[in-house]
Amino acid sequence: MEAGRDPGCDIPLDFPMVSWRHARLTRTPEGILVEDLGSRNGTYVNGVHVTGKVLALAGQEIGLGSVRFQLMDNGQLAQRDYNGKVTIEARRSWSTRPTASACWMLSPSLSSPMSWWP
């Protein structure tokens, strides 16, 4: 099965971060083989960038650009919808050396800083 923005794909995905022909998903008895087809925004299995073919197992997440699927125990793909929400976790770290560093807290759109945290 091919997934991408092309309406002729087996899994058509109308999302701007998904390439026209983004990835090939091949069912096997063990899970789904995931292969990136030269997409611009990458294909991931559990957050790890796919190069070549990677086997996704039940419970793992498959990411195509900004779209996420979870491989269910029954072999089906369930699309995960995060509704554009972004979670950023910031922790203050301490150093024995003086440093001039700052952490920018970004808005959910990731386009501009909301506040500065020294």
Phi and psi restraints in degrees (range 20) as a CNS / XPLOR table:
assign (resid 1 and name C) (resid 2 and name N)
       (resid 2 and name CA) (resid 2 and name C) 1.0 -109.2 20.0 2
assign (resid 2 and name N) (resid 2 and name CA)
       (resid 2 and name C) (resid 3 and name N) 1.0 143.0 20.0 2
assign (resid 2 and name C) (resid 3 and name N)
       (resid 3 and name CA) (resid 3 and name C) 1.0 -120.6 20.0 2
assign (resid 3 and name N) (resid 3 and name CA)
       (resid 3 and name C) (resid 4 and name N) 1.0 139.1 20.0 2
assign (resid 3 and name C) (resid 4 and name N)
       (resid 4 and name CA) (resid 4 and name C) 1.0 172.0 20.0 2
assign (resid 4 and name N) (resid 4 and name CA)
       (resid 4 and name C) (resid 5 and name N) 1.0 -176.7 20.0 2
assign (resid 4 and name C) (resid 5 and name N)
       (resid 5 and name CA) (resid 5 and name C) 1.0 -75.0 20.0 2
assign (resid 5 and name N) (resid 5 and name CA)
       (resid 5 and name C) (resid 6 and name N) 1.0 -18.4 20.0 2
assign (resid 5 and name C) (resid 6 and name N)
       (resid 6 and name CA) (resid 6 and name C) 1.0 -61.8 20.0 2
assign (resid 6 and name N) (resid 6 and name CA)
       (resid 6 and name C) (resid 7 and name N) 1.0 121.2 20.0 2
assign (resid 6 and name C) (resid 7 and name N)
       (resid 7 and name CA) (resid 7 and name C) 1.0 -58.8 20.0 2
assign (resid 7 and name N) (resid 7 and name CA)
       (resid 7 and name C) (resid 8 and name N) 1.0 -18.7 20.0 2
assign (resid 7 and name C) (resid 8 and name N)
       (resid 8 and name CA) (resid 8 and name C) 1.0 -81.5 20.0 2
assign (resid 8 and name N) (resid 8 and name CA)
       (resid 8 and name C) (resid 9 and name N) 1.0 -4.5 20.0 2
assign (resid 8 and name C) (resid 9 and name N)
       (resid 9 and name CA) (resid 9 and name C) 1.0 -68.5 20.0 2
assign (resid 9 and name N) (resid 9 and name CA)
       (resid 9 and name C) (resid 10 and name N) 1.0 154.2 20.0 2
assign (resid 9 and name C) (resid 10 and name N)
       (resid 10 and name CA) (resid 10 and name C) 1.0 -62.6 20.0 2
assign (resid 10 and name N) (resid 10 and name CA)
       (resid 10 and name C) (resid 11 and name N) 1.0 -34.9 20.0 2
assign (resid 10 and name C) (resid 11 and name N)
       (resid 11 and name CA) (resid 11 and name C) 1.0 -122.3 20.0 2
assign (resid 11 and name N) (resid 11 and name CA)
       (resid 11 and name C) (resid 12 and name N) 1.0 87.8 20.0 2
assign (resid 11 and name C) (resid 12 and name N)
       (resid 12 and name CA) (resid 12 and name C) 1.0 -75.6 20.0 2
assign (resid 12 and name N) (resid 12 and name CA)
       (resid 12 and name C) (resid 13 and name N) 1.0 130.9 20.0 2
assign (resid 12 and name C) (resid 13 and name N)
       (resid 13 and name CA) (resid 13 and name C) 1.0 -127.7 20.0 2
assign (resid 13 and name N) (resid 13 and name CA)
       (resid 13 and name C) (resid 14 and name N) 1.0 108.5 20.0 2
assign (resid 13 and name C) (resid 14 and name N)
       (resid 14 and name CA) (resid 14 and name C) 1.0 -89.8 20.0 2
assign (resid 14 and name N) (resid 14 and name CA)
       (resid 14 and name C) (resid 15 and name N) 1.0 71.4 20.0 2
assign (resid 14 and name C) (resid 15 and name N)
       (resid 15 and name CA) (resid 15 and name C) 1.0 -132.6 20.0 2
assign (resid 15 and name N) (resid 15 and name CA)
       (resid 15 and name C) (resid 16 and name N) 1.0 135.7 20.0 2
assign (resid 15 and name C) (resid 16 and name N)
       (resid 16 and name CA) (resid 16 and name C) 1.0 -63.8 20.0 2
assign (resid 16 and name N) (resid 16 and name CA)
       (resid 16 and name C) (resid 17 and name N) 1.0 -24.3 20.0 2
assign (resid 16 and name C) (resid 17 and name N)
       (resid 17 and name CA) (resid 17 and name C) 1.0 -85.8 20.0 2
assign (resid 17 and name N) (resid 17 and name CA)
       (resid 17 and name C) (resid 18 and name N) 1.0 -0.5 20.0 2
assign (resid 17 and name C) (resid 18 and name N)
       (resid 18 and name CA) (resid 18 and name C) 1.0 -100.7 20.0 2
assign (resid 18 and name N) (resid 18 and name CA)
       (resid 18 and name C) (resid 19 and name N) 1.0 133.2 20.0 2
assign (resid 18 and name C) (resid 19 and name N)
       (resid 19 and name CA) (resid 19 and name C) 1.0 -74.6 20.0 2
assign (resid 19 and name N) (resid 19 and name CA)
       (resid 19 and name C) (resid 20 and name N) 1.0 163.7 20.0 2
assign (resid 19 and name C) (resid 20 and name N)
       (resid 20 and name CA) (resid 20 and name C) 1.0 -54.5 20.0 2
assign (resid 20 and name N) (resid 20 and name CA)
       (resid 20 and name C) (resid 21 and name N) 1.0 -51.9 20.0 2
assign (resid 20 and name C) (resid 21 and name N)
       (resid 21 and name CA) (resid 21 and name C) 1.0 -124.0 20.0 2
assign (resid 21 and name N) (resid 21 and name CA)
       (resid 21 and name C) (resid 22 and name N) 1.0 95.2 20.0 2
assign (resid 21 and name C) (resid 22 and name N)
       (resid 22 and name CA) (resid 22 and name C) 1.0 -85.0 20.0 2
assign (resid 22 and name N) (resid 22 and name CA)
       (resid 22 and name C) (resid 23 and name N) 1.0 -52.4 20.0 2
assign (resid 22 and name C) (resid 23 and name N)
       (resid 23 and name CA) (resid 23 and name C) 1.0 -150.5 20.0 2
assign (resid 23 and name N) (resid 23 and name CA)
       (resid 23 and name C) (resid 24 and name N) 1.0 157.5 20.0 2
assign (resid 23 and name C) (resid 24 and name N)
       (resid 24 and name CA) (resid 24 and name C) 1.0 -111.9 20.0 2
assign (resid 24 and name N) (resid 24 and name CA)
       (resid 24 and name C) (resid 25 and name N) 1.0 130.8 20.0 2
assign (resid 24 and name C) (resid 25 and name N)
       (resid 25 and name CA) (resid 25 and name C) 1.0 -117.2 20.0 2
assign (resid 25 and name N) (resid 25 and name CA)
       (resid 25 and name C) (resid 26 and name N) 1.0 122.7 20.0 2
assign (resid 25 and name C) (resid 26 and name N)
       (resid 26 and name CA) (resid 26 and name C) 1.0 -120.8 20.0 2
assign (resid 26 and name N) (resid 26 and name CA)
       (resid 26 and name C) (resid 27 and name N) 1.0 120.1 20.0 2
assign (resid 26 and name C) (resid 27 and name N)
       (resid 27 and name CA) (resid 27 and name C) 1.0 -72.2 20.0 2
assign (resid 27 and name N) (resid 27 and name CA)
       (resid 27 and name C) (resid 28 and name N) 1.0 137.9 20.0 2
assign (resid 27 and name C) (resid 28 and name N)
       (resid 28 and name CA) (resid 28 and name C) 1.0 -132.5 20.0 2
assign (resid 28 and name N) (resid 28 and name CA)
       (resid 28 and name C) (resid 29 and name N) 1.0 167.3 20.0 2
assign (resid 28 and name C) (resid 29 and name N)
       (resid 29 and name CA) (resid 29 and name C) 1.0 -60.6 20.0 2
assign (resid 29 and name N) (resid 29 and name CA)
       (resid 29 and name C) (resid 30 and name N) 1.0 -26.3 20.0 2
assign (resid 29 and name C) (resid 30 and name N)
       (resid 30 and name CA) (resid 30 and name C) 1.0 -85.9 20.0 2
assign (resid 30 and name N) (resid 30 and name CA)
       (resid 30 and name C) (resid 31 and name N) 1.0 -25.8 20.0 2
assign (resid 30 and name C) (resid 31 and name N)
       (resid 31 and name CA) (resid 31 and name C) 1.0 166.3 20.0 2
assign (resid 31 and name N) (resid 31 and name CA)
       (resid 31 and name C) (resid 32 and name N) 1.0 -141.5 20.0 2
assign (resid 31 and name C) (resid 32 and name N)
       (resid 32 and name CA) (resid 32 and name C) 1.0 -123.8 20.0 2
assign (resid 32 and name N) (resid 32 and name CA)
       (resid 32 and name C) (resid 33 and name N) 1.0 126.1 20.0 2
assign (resid 32 and name C) (resid 33 and name N)
       (resid 33 and name CA) (resid 33 and name C) 1.0 -79.8 20.0 2
assign (resid 33 and name N) (resid 33 and name CA)
       (resid 33 and name C) (resid 34 and name N) 1.0 127.0 20.0 2
assign (resid 33 and name C) (resid 34 and name N)
       (resid 34 and name CA) (resid 34 and name C) 1.0 -111.4 20.0 2
assign (resid 34 and name N) (resid 34 and name CA)
       (resid 34 and name C) (resid 35 and name N) 1.0 128.6 20.0 2
assign (resid 34 and name C) (resid 35 and name N)
       (resid 35 and name CA) (resid 35 and name C) 1.0 -134.9 20.0 2
assign (resid 35 and name N) (resid 35 and name CA)
       (resid 35 and name C) (resid 36 and name N) 1.0 124.3 20.0 2
assign (resid 35 and name C) (resid 36 and name N)
       (resid 36 and name CA) (resid 36 and name C) 1.0 -75.2 20.0 2
assign (resid 36 and name N) (resid 36 and name CA)
       (resid 36 and name C) (resid 37 and name N) 1.0 139.5 20.0 2
assign (resid 36 and name C) (resid 37 and name N)
       (resid 37 and name CA) (resid 37 and name C) 1.0 -105.1 20.0 2
assign (resid 37 and name N) (resid 37 and name CA)
       (resid 37 and name C) (resid 38 and name N) 1.0 35.6 20.0 2
assign (resid 37 and name C) (resid 38 and name N)
       (resid 38 and name CA) (resid 38 and name C) 1.0 83.6 20.0 2
assign (resid 38 and name N) (resid 38 and name CA)
       (resid 38 and name C) (resid 39 and name N) 1.0 29.5 20.0 2
assign (resid 38 and name C) (resid 39 and name N)
       (resid 39 and name CA) (resid 39 and name C) 1.0 -65.9 20.0 2
assign (resid 39 and name N) (resid 39 and name CA)
       (resid 39 and name C) (resid 40 and name N) 1.0 157.9 20.0 2
assign (resid 39 and name C) (resid 40 and name N)
       (resid 40 and name CA) (resid 40 and name C) 1.0 -79.4 20.0 2
assign (resid 40 and name N) (resid 40 and name CA)
       (resid 40 and name C) (resid 41 and name N) 1.0 -32.3 20.0 2
assign (resid 40 and name C) (resid 41 and name N)
       (resid 41 and name CA) (resid 41 and name C) 1.0 -108.9 20.0 2
assign (resid 41 and name N) (resid 41 and name CA)
       (resid 41 and name C) (resid 42 and name N) 1.0 9.3 20.0 2
assign (resid 41 and name C) (resid 42 and name N)
       (resid 42 and name CA) (resid 42 and name C) 1.0 83.1 20.0 2
assign (resid 42 and name N) (resid 42 and name CA)
       (resid 42 and name C) (resid 43 and name N) 1.0 158.8 20.0 2
assign (resid 42 and name C) (resid 43 and name N)
       (resid 43 and name CA) (resid 43 and name C) 1.0 -124.5 20.0 2
assign (resid 43 and name N) (resid 43 and name CA)
       (resid 43 and name C) (resid 44 and name N) 1.0 138.2 20.0 2
assign (resid 43 and name C) (resid 44 and name N)
       (resid 44 and name CA) (resid 44 and name C) 1.0 -134.8 20.0 2
assign (resid 44 and name N) (resid 44 and name CA)
       (resid 44 and name C) (resid 45 and name N) 1.0 147.4 20.0 2
assign (resid 44 and name C) (resid 45 and name N)
       (resid 45 and name CA) (resid 45 and name C) 1.0 -121.8 20.0 2
assign (resid 45 and name N) (resid 45 and name CA)
       (resid 45 and name C) (resid 46 and name N) 1.0 117.5 20.0 2
assign (resid 45 and name C) (resid 46 and name N)
       (resid 46 and name CA) (resid 46 and name C) 1.0 51.8 20.0 2
assign (resid 46 and name N) (resid 46 and name CA)
       (resid 46 and name C) (resid 47 and name N) 1.0 40.1 20.0 2
assign (resid 46 and name C) (resid 47 and name N)
       (resid 47 and name CA) (resid 47 and name C) 1.0 82.3 20.0 2
assign (resid 47 and name N) (resid 47 and name CA)
       (resid 47 and name C) (resid 48 and name N) 1.0 -2.2 20.0 2
assign (resid 47 and name C) (resid 48 and name N)
       (resid 48 and name CA) (resid 48 and name C) 1.0 -99.5 20.0 2
assign (resid 48 and name N) (resid 48 and name CA)
       (resid 48 and name C) (resid 49 and name N) 1.0 127.2 20.0 2
assign (resid 48 and name C) (resid 49 and name N)
       (resid 49 and name CA) (resid 49 and name C) 1.0 -60.6 20.0 2
assign (resid 49 and name N) (resid 49 and name CA)
       (resid 49 and name C) (resid 50 and name N) 1.0 131.8 20.0 2
assign (resid 49 and name C) (resid 50 and name N)
       (resid 50 and name CA) (resid 50 and name C) 1.0 -86.0 20.0 2
assign (resid 50 and name N) (resid 50 and name CA)
       (resid 50 and name C) (resid 51 and name N) 1.0 125.9 20.0 2
assign (resid 50 and name C) (resid 51 and name N)
       (resid 51 and name CA) (resid 51 and name C) 1.0 -127.0 20.0 2
assign (resid 51 and name N) (resid 51 and name CA)
       (resid 51 and name C) (resid 52 and name N) 1.0 129.7 20.0 2
assign (resid 51 and name C) (resid 52 and name N)
       (resid 52 and name CA) (resid 52 and name C) 1.0 77.0 20.0 2
assign (resid 52 and name N) (resid 52 and name CA)
       (resid 52 and name C) (resid 53 and name N) 1.0 -140.4 20.0 2
assign (resid 52 and name C) (resid 53 and name N)
       (resid 53 and name CA) (resid 53 and name C) 1.0 -114.9 20.0 2
assign (resid 53 and name N) (resid 53 and name CA)
       (resid 53 and name C) (resid 54 and name N) 1.0 134.9 20.0 2
assign (resid 53 and name C) (resid 54 and name N)
       (resid 54 and name CA) (resid 54 and name C) 1.0 -127.0 20.0 2
assign (resid 54 and name N) (resid 54 and name CA)
       (resid 54 and name C) (resid 55 and name N) 1.0 137.0 20.0 2
assign (resid 54 and name C) (resid 55 and name N)
       (resid 55 and name CA) (resid 55 and name C) 1.0 -86.1 20.0 2
assign (resid 55 and name N) (resid 55 and name CA)
       (resid 55 and name C) (resid 56 and name N) 1.0 122.5 20.0 2
assign (resid 55 and name C) (resid 56 and name N)
       (resid 56 and name CA) (resid 56 and name C) 1.0 -98.3 20.0 2
assign (resid 56 and name N) (resid 56 and name CA)
       (resid 56 and name C) (resid 57 and name N) 1.0 131.3 20.0 2
assign (resid 56 and name C) (resid 57 and name N)
       (resid 57 and name CA) (resid 57 and name C) 1.0 -104.2 20.0 2
assign (resid 57 and name N) (resid 57 and name CA)
       (resid 57 and name C) (resid 58 and name N) 1.0 165.5 20.0 2
assign (resid 57 and name C) (resid 58 and name N)
       (resid 58 and name CA) (resid 58 and name C) 1.0 -52.8 20.0 2
assign (resid 58 and name N) (resid 58 and name CA)
       (resid 58 and name C) (resid 59 and name N) 1.0 134.9 20.0 2
assign (resid 58 and name C) (resid 59 and name N)
       (resid 59 and name CA) (resid 59 and name C) 1.0 92.5 20.0 2
assign (resid 59 and name N) (resid 59 and name CA)
       (resid 59 and name C) (resid 60 and name N) 1.0 -15.2 20.0 2
assign (resid 59 and name C) (resid 60 and name N)
       (resid 60 and name CA) (resid 60 and name C) 1.0 -84.5 20.0 2
assign (resid 60 and name N) (resid 60 and name CA)
       (resid 60 and name C) (resid 61 and name N) 1.0 158.3 20.0 2
assign (resid 60 and name C) (resid 61 and name N)
       (resid 61 and name CA) (resid 61 and name C) 1.0 -103.4 20.0 2
assign (resid 61 and name N) (resid 61 and name CA)
       (resid 61 and name C) (resid 62 and name N) 1.0 135.9 20.0 2
assign (resid 61 and name C) (resid 62 and name N)
       (resid 62 and name CA) (resid 62 and name C) 1.0 -111.3 20.0 2
assign (resid 62 and name N) (resid 62 and name CA)
       (resid 62 and name C) (resid 63 and name N) 1.0 124.4 20.0 2
assign (resid 62 and name C) (resid 63 and name N)
       (resid 63 and name CA) (resid 63 and name C) 1.0 -113.0 20.0 2
assign (resid 63 and name N) (resid 63 and name CA)
       (resid 63 and name C) (resid 64 and name N) 1.0 129.0 20.0 2
assign (resid 63 and name C) (resid 64 and name N)
       (resid 64 and name CA) (resid 64 and name C) 1.0 -120.4 20.0 2
assign (resid 64 and name N) (resid 64 and name CA)
       (resid 64 and name C) (resid 65 and name N) 1.0 101.6 20.0 2
assign (resid 64 and name C) (resid 65 and name N)
       (resid 65 and name CA) (resid 65 and name C) 1.0 60.5 20.0 2
assign (resid 65 and name N) (resid 65 and name CA)
       (resid 65 and name C) (resid 66 and name N) 1.0 -119.2 20.0 2
assign (resid 65 and name C) (resid 66 and name N)
       (resid 66 and name CA) (resid 66 and name C) 1.0 -96.6 20.0 2
assign (resid 66 and name N) (resid 66 and name CA)
       (resid 66 and name C) (resid 67 and name N) 1.0 2.0 20.0 2
assign (resid 66 and name C) (resid 67 and name N)
       (resid 67 and name CA) (resid 67 and name C) 1.0 -98.8 20.0 2
assign (resid 67 and name N) (resid 67 and name CA)
       (resid 67 and name C) (resid 68 and name N) 1.0 137.8 20.0 2
assign (resid 67 and name C) (resid 68 and name N)
       (resid 68 and name CA) (resid 68 and name C) 1.0 -123.4 20.0 2
assign (resid 68 and name N) (resid 68 and name CA)
       (resid 68 and name C) (resid 69 and name N) 1.0 138.0 20.0 2
assign (resid 68 and name C) (resid 69 and name N)
       (resid 69 and name CA) (resid 69 and name C) 1.0 -126.0 20.0 2
assign (resid 69 and name N) (resid 69 and name CA)
       (resid 69 and name C) (resid 70 and name N) 1.0 150.8 20.0 2
assign (resid 69 and name C) (resid 70 and name N)
       (resid 70 and name CA) (resid 70 and name C) 1.0 -115.3 20.0 2
assign (resid 70 and name N) (resid 70 and name CA)
       (resid 70 and name C) (resid 71 and name N) 1.0 133.0 20.0 2
assign (resid 70 and name C) (resid 71 and name N)
       (resid 71 and name CA) (resid 71 and name C) 1.0 -81.6 20.0 2
assign (resid 71 and name N) (resid 71 and name CA)
       (resid 71 and name C) (resid 72 and name N) 1.0 115.5 20.0 2
assign (resid 71 and name C) (resid 72 and name N)
       (resid 72 and name CA) (resid 72 and name C) 1.0 -81.8 20.0 2
assign (resid 72 and name N) (resid 72 and name CA)
       (resid 72 and name C) (resid 73 and name N) 1.0 165.4 20.0 2
assign (resid 72 and name C) (resid 73 and name N)
       (resid 73 and name CA) (resid 73 and name C) 1.0 -59.4 20.0 2
assign (resid 73 and name N) (resid 73 and name CA)
       (resid 73 and name C) (resid 74 and name N) 1.0 -31.1 20.0 2
assign (resid 73 and name C) (resid 74 and name N)
       (resid 74 and name CA) (resid 74 and name C) 1.0 -84.3 20.0 2
assign (resid 74 and name N) (resid 74 and name CA)
       (resid 74 and name C) (resid 75 and name N) 1.0 5.5 20.0 2
assign (resid 74 and name C) (resid 75 and name N)
       (resid 75 and name CA) (resid 75 and name C) 1.0 89.7 20.0 2
assign (resid 75 and name N) (resid 75 and name CA)
       (resid 75 and name C) (resid 76 and name N) 1.0 -4.7 20.0 2
assign (resid 75 and name C) (resid 76 and name N)
       (resid 76 and name CA) (resid 76 and name C) 1.0 -80.6 20.0 2
assign (resid 76 and name N) (resid 76 and name CA)
       (resid 76 and name C) (resid 77 and name N) 1.0 155.5 20.0 2
assign (resid 76 and name C) (resid 77 and name N)
       (resid 77 and name CA) (resid 77 and name C) 1.0 -100.4 20.0 2
assign (resid 77 and name N) (resid 77 and name CA)
       (resid 77 and name C) (resid 78 and name N) 1.0 125.5 20.0 2
assign (resid 77 and name C) (resid 78 and name N)
       (resid 78 and name CA) (resid 78 and name C) 1.0 -108.2 20.0 2
assign (resid 78 and name N) (resid 78 and name CA)
       (resid 78 and name C) (resid 79 and name N) 1.0 121.5 20.0 2
assign (resid 78 and name C) (resid 79 and name N)
       (resid 79 and name CA) (resid 79 and name C) 1.0 -74.7 20.0 2
assign (resid 79 and name N) (resid 79 and name CA)
       (resid 79 and name C) (resid 80 and name N) 1.0 133.7 20.0 2
assign (resid 79 and name C) (resid 80 and name N)
       (resid 80 and name CA) (resid 80 and name C) 1.0 -99.3 20.0 2
assign (resid 80 and name N) (resid 80 and name CA)
       (resid 80 and name C) (resid 81 and name N) 1.0 131.7 20.0 2
assign (resid 80 and name C) (resid 81 and name N)
       (resid 81 and name CA) (resid 81 and name C) 1.0 -116.3 20.0 2
assign (resid 81 and name N) (resid 81 and name CA)
       (resid 81 and name C) (resid 82 and name N) 1.0 111.9 20.0 2
assign (resid 81 and name C) (resid 82 and name N)
       (resid 82 and name CA) (resid 82 and name C) 1.0 -97.6 20.0 2
assign (resid 82 and name N) (resid 82 and name CA)
       (resid 82 and name C) (resid 83 and name N) 1.0 2.6 20.0 2
assign (resid 82 and name C) (resid 83 and name N)
       (resid 83 and name CA) (resid 83 and name C) 1.0 49.9 20.0 2
assign (resid 83 and name N) (resid 83 and name CA)
       (resid 83 and name C) (resid 84 and name N) 1.0 34.6 20.0 2
assign (resid 83 and name C) (resid 84 and name N)
       (resid 84 and name CA) (resid 84 and name C) 1.0 73.3 20.0 2
assign (resid 84 and name N) (resid 84 and name CA)
       (resid 84 and name C) (resid 85 and name N) 1.0 8.8 20.0 2
assign (resid 84 and name C) (resid 85 and name N)
       (resid 85 and name CA) (resid 85 and name C) 1.0 -76.9 20.0 2
assign (resid 85 and name N) (resid 85 and name CA)
       (resid 85 and name C) (resid 86 and name N) 1.0 140.8 20.0 2
assign (resid 85 and name C) (resid 86 and name N)
       (resid 86 and name CA) (resid 86 and name C) 1.0 -124.9 20.0 2
assign (resid 86 and name N) (resid 86 and name CA)
       (resid 86 and name C) (resid 87 and name N) 1.0 133.6 20.0 2
assign (resid 86 and name C) (resid 87 and name N)
       (resid 87 and name CA) (resid 87 and name C) 1.0 -111.3 20.0 2
assign (resid 87 and name N) (resid 87 and name CA)
       (resid 87 and name C) (resid 88 and name N) 1.0 125.3 20.0 2
assign (resid 87 and name C) (resid 88 and name N)
       (resid 88 and name CA) (resid 88 and name C) 1.0 -121.6 20.0 2
assign (resid 88 and name N) (resid 88 and name CA)
       (resid 88 and name C) (resid 89 and name N) 1.0 124.7 20.0 2
assign (resid 88 and name C) (resid 89 and name N)
       (resid 89 and name CA) (resid 89 and name C) 1.0 -107.5 20.0 2
assign (resid 89 and name N) (resid 89 and name CA)
       (resid 89 and name C) (resid 90 and name N) 1.0 127.1 20.0 2
assign (resid 89 and name C) (resid 90 and name N)
       (resid 90 and name CA) (resid 90 and name C) 1.0 -121.1 20.0 2
assign (resid 90 and name N) (resid 90 and name CA)
       (resid 90 and name C) (resid 91 and name N) 1.0 134.4 20.0 2
assign (resid 90 and name C) (resid 91 and name N)
       (resid 91 and name CA) (resid 91 and name C) 1.0 -126.4 20.0 2
assign (resid 91 and name N) (resid 91 and name CA)
       (resid 91 and name C) (resid 92 and name N) 1.0 140.1 20.0 2
assign (resid 91 and name C) (resid 92 and name N)
       (resid 92 and name CA) (resid 92 and name C) 1.0 -81.4 20.0 2
assign (resid 92 and name N) (resid 92 and name CA)
       (resid 92 and name C) (resid 93 and name N) 1.0 132.9 20.0 2
assign (resid 92 and name C) (resid 93 and name N)
       (resid 93 and name CA) (resid 93 and name C) 1.0 -115.7 20.0 2
assign (resid 93 and name N) (resid 93 and name CA)
       (resid 93 and name C) (resid 94 and name N) 1.0 151.8 20.0 2
assign (resid 93 and name C) (resid 94 and name N)
       (resid 94 and name CA) (resid 94 and name C) 1.0 -113.0 20.0 2
assign (resid 94 and name N) (resid 94 and name CA)
       (resid 94 and name C) (resid 95 and name N) 1.0 145.3 20.0 2
assign (resid 94 and name C) (resid 95 and name N)
       (resid 95 and name CA) (resid 95 and name C) 1.0 -134.9 20.0 2
assign (resid 95 and name N) (resid 95 and name CA)
       (resid 95 and name C) (resid 96 and name N) 1.0 147.8 20.0 2
assign (resid 95 and name C) (resid 96 and name N)
       (resid 96 and name CA) (resid 96 and name C) 1.0 -81.9 20.0 2
assign (resid 96 and name N) (resid 96 and name CA)
       (resid 96 and name C) (resid 97 and name N) 1.0 -12.9 20.0 2
assign (resid 96 and name C) (resid 97 and name N)
       (resid 97 and name CA) (resid 97 and name C) 1.0 -99.7 20.0 2
assign (resid 97 and name N) (resid 97 and name CA)
       (resid 97 and name C) (resid 98 and name N) 1.0 140.3 20.0 2
assign (resid 97 and name C) (resid 98 and name N)
       (resid 98 and name CA) (resid 98 and name C) 1.0 -68.1 20.0 2
assign (resid 98 and name N) (resid 98 and name CA)
       (resid 98 and name C) (resid 99 and name N) 1.0 133.4 20.0 2
assign (resid 98 and name C) (resid 99 and name N)
       (resid 99 and name CA) (resid 99 and name C) 1.0 -134.2 20.0 2
assign (resid 99 and name N) (resid 99 and name CA)
       (resid 99 and name C) (resid 100 and name N) 1.0 157.6 20.0 2
assign (resid 99 and name C) (resid 100 and name N)
       (resid 100 and name CA) (resid 100 and name C) 1.0 -113.9 20.0 2
assign (resid 100 and name N) (resid 100 and name CA)
       (resid 100 and name C) (resid 101 and name N) 1.0 83.1 20.0 2
assign (resid 100 and name C) (resid 101 and name N)
       (resid 101 and name CA) (resid 101 and name C) 1.0 -127.5 20.0 2
assign (resid 101 and name N) (resid 101 and name CA)
       (resid 101 and name C) (resid 102 and name N) 1.0 158.8 20.0 2
assign (resid 101 and name C) (resid 102 and name N)
       (resid 102 and name CA) (resid 102 and name C) 1.0 -144.7 20.0 2
assign (resid 102 and name N) (resid 102 and name CA)
       (resid 102 and name C) (resid 103 and name N) 1.0 157.1 20.0 2
assign (resid 102 and name C) (resid 103 and name N)
       (resid 103 and name CA) (resid 103 and name C) 1.0 -121.6 20.0 2
assign (resid 103 and name N) (resid 103 and name CA)
       (resid 103 and name C) (resid 104 and name N) 1.0 124.4 20.0 2
assign (resid 103 and name C) (resid 104 and name N)
       (resid 104 and name CA) (resid 104 and name C) 1.0 -90.8 20.0 2
assign (resid 104 and name N) (resid 104 and name CA)
       (resid 104 and name C) (resid 105 and name N) 1.0 129.0 20.0 2
assign (resid 104 and name C) (resid 105 and name N)
       (resid 105 and name CA) (resid 105 and name C) 1.0 -92.0 20.0 2
assign (resid 105 and name N) (resid 105 and name CA)
       (resid 105 and name C) (resid 106 and name N) 1.0 121.7 20.0 2
assign (resid 105 and name C) (resid 106 and name N)
       (resid 106 and name CA) (resid 106 and name C) 1.0 -97.8 20.0 2
assign (resid 106 and name N) (resid 106 and name CA)
       (resid 106 and name C) (resid 107 and name N) 1.0 150.4 20.0 2
assign (resid 106 and name C) (resid 107 and name N)
       (resid 107 and name CA) (resid 107 and name C) 1.0 -70.1 20.0 2
assign (resid 107 and name N) (resid 107 and name CA)
       (resid 107 and name C) (resid 108 and name N) 1.0 162.8 20.0 2
assign (resid 107 and name C) (resid 108 and name N)
       (resid 108 and name CA) (resid 108 and name C) 1.0 -56.6 20.0 2
assign (resid 108 and name N) (resid 108 and name CA)
       (resid 108 and name C) (resid 109 and name N) 1.0 -26.2 20.0 2
assign (resid 108 and name C) (resid 109 and name N)
       (resid 109 and name CA) (resid 109 and name C) 1.0 -79.2 20.0 2
assign (resid 109 and name N) (resid 109 and name CA)
       (resid 109 and name C) (resid 110 and name N) 1.0 -10.6 20.0 2
assign (resid 109 and name C) (resid 110 and name N)
       (resid 110 and name CA) (resid 110 and name C) 1.0 59.3 20.0 2
assign (resid 110 and name N) (resid 110 and name CA)
       (resid 110 and name C) (resid 111 and name N) 1.0 23.8 20.0 2
assign (resid 110 and name C) (resid 111 and name N)
       (resid 111 and name CA) (resid 111 and name C) 1.0 -98.2 20.0 2
assign (resid 111 and name N) (resid 111 and name CA)
       (resid 111 and name C) (resid 112 and name N) 1.0 -27.0 20.0 2
assign (resid 111 and name C) (resid 112 and name N)
       (resid 112 and name CA) (resid 112 and name C) 1.0 -150.7 20.0 2
assign (resid 112 and name N) (resid 112 and name CA)
       (resid 112 and name C) (resid 113 and name N) 1.0 150.7 20.0 2
assign (resid 112 and name C) (resid 113 and name N)
       (resid 113 and name CA) (resid 113 and name C) 1.0 -70.3 20.0 2
assign (resid 113 and name N) (resid 113 and name CA)
       (resid 113 and name C) (resid 114 and name N) 1.0 140.8 20.0 2
assign (resid 113 and name C) (resid 114 and name N)
       (resid 114 and name CA) (resid 114 and name C) 1.0 -93.4 20.0 2
assign (resid 114 and name N) (resid 114 and name CA)
       (resid 114 and name C) (resid 115 and name N) 1.0 -41.0 20.0 2
assign (resid 114 and name C) (resid 115 and name N)
       (resid 115 and name CA) (resid 115 and name C) 1.0 -153.4 20.0 2
assign (resid 115 and name N) (resid 115 and name CA)
       (resid 115 and name C) (resid 116 and name N) 1.0 163.6 20.0 2
assign (resid 115 and name C) (resid 116 and name N)
       (resid 116 and name CA) (resid 116 and name C) 1.0 -114.8 20.0 2
assign (resid 116 and name N) (resid 116 and name CA)
       (resid 116 and name C) (resid 117 and name N) 1.0 134.7 20.0 2
assign (resid 116 and name C) (resid 117 and name N)
       (resid 117 and name CA) (resid 117 and name C) 1.0 -122.6 20.0 2
assign (resid 117 and name N) (resid 117 and name CA)
       (resid 117 and name C) (resid 118 and name N) 1.0 110.4 20.0 2
